[in-house]
Amino acid sequence: MIKVRGGERLCGEVPISGAKNAALPAIFASLLTTEPVIIHNVPRLADVETALDLIRNLGKEVVWRAETLEIRGGEELCWEAPAELVQRMRASFLCLGPLLARAGKAKVAMPGGCALGPRPVDFHLYGLAKLGASIIVKDGAVVAEAARLRGHMVYLDFPSVGATEQLLLAGALAEGETVVINPAREPEVVDLAELLRKMGAEVAWDGDRVRIRGRETLGGAEHTLIPDRIEAGTYLLAGAITHGRVRTIGAKPRHLAALLDRLSLAGCEVEFGENWVEVRGPTRPKPVDFRTWPYPGFPTDLQPPMVAFLTLAEGRSTVTETVYAARFGHVEPLLQMGAKIQVSGNVQVVEGVEQLRPAAVEATDIRAGAALVLAALAAPGESYVRGEHHLRRGYESFGEKLRRLGAKVWEEGD
Ligand code: EPU
């Protein structure tokens, strides 16, 4: 549980960790080679530990040194991923492509839905089948086989982050060229492509597509992960919601363009340099409308924290969630804190209130949890946010970083 005594202005600088969503595919990329893969700037997060448990189970050795991971070994990979680890974290499904490419066969549990609504993997399976895999889904698991994957053209009906990564990973060891049309272009996907390029694959971003030419074997590589734009956006919003002034150090402003645009419209003062961003919150935000959209659109992962901020706006904001069917886990608890939000289909209408009130609330996922902590920081008095384990999945040293900015927060164990 996180205890928050709200009402303090957050001010100061906060260092941003490496991106969780870049770390996870990079860890699975290490399955593609027997040579060492060295990854720097890796955040210490529960989800990263889950990915490491999984690759250890599959035959890899892992050594942590400060923020650096060295992953080696795995001449023989086990082709069955433990179902428990795949169900604990959806991103584990990304081991399917690498296992299939390396071992010729893979069995990975279907990840199922989650608190964000149903999250199918049909694009992943469609793409791998185009690359020549025979796929059957049986007893809740995917069993895929292919003596050698062959590059092919794959059109994605939606620019899915995971499906694009799955195809880049599989394509890196496939024979010939894989072309993904309508790929995701999130910075984390581009970061994975960069790592695969260092491992020996040829990758080219080309207008509406990304091309990857595979190799028979890939080599080791050394790679530094990009900073976490979602973590940065969360701290900038924590400053904004408390009328404070927060500067993030490390994250790239160009990765945050959509958020910074909406924050200026809401009346925040925004400044940035090459590797830092500073936001100063207004006394009361102006309402703003936005819709989530694949990069460079407004990131769905910042939708709940942004909604928390807009609950205090002077007027009505309309927020449309287009990436997930049901990313509204923050709404019920925010209502308990006095927010006025109406959900209709994928639209939230947020009627700003003058003040939020403290409450005991429960986080249902990482970003809903962040939204609730932000709301609690703005609500004068003591709030309790249960479900801290969700925050540990995605925010490194969350309490500590908030305290550096002057927040009164205590982690008390769930
Ligand atoms: N989708 C399908 N079929 C598929 C794949 C996706 O219908 O085969 C749908 C999903 O159900 C969803 C939409 O497409 O509605 C987008 O899913 P996408 O594949 O892009 O997301 P993901 O790869 O599962 C990653 C991040 C998420 C982030 C999304 C969108 C990682 C490990 N996770 O998920 O991050 O919300 O992209 O940007 O990279 C988080 O960090 O809290 C988080 C949930």
Residues whose N, C-alpha, C, O or C-beta is under 5 A from the ligand:
A	BS01	EPU	N21 L24 A91 P118 R119 P120 V121 D122 F123 H124 P159 S160 V161 G162 A163 T300 D301 V323 Y324 A325 I366 R367
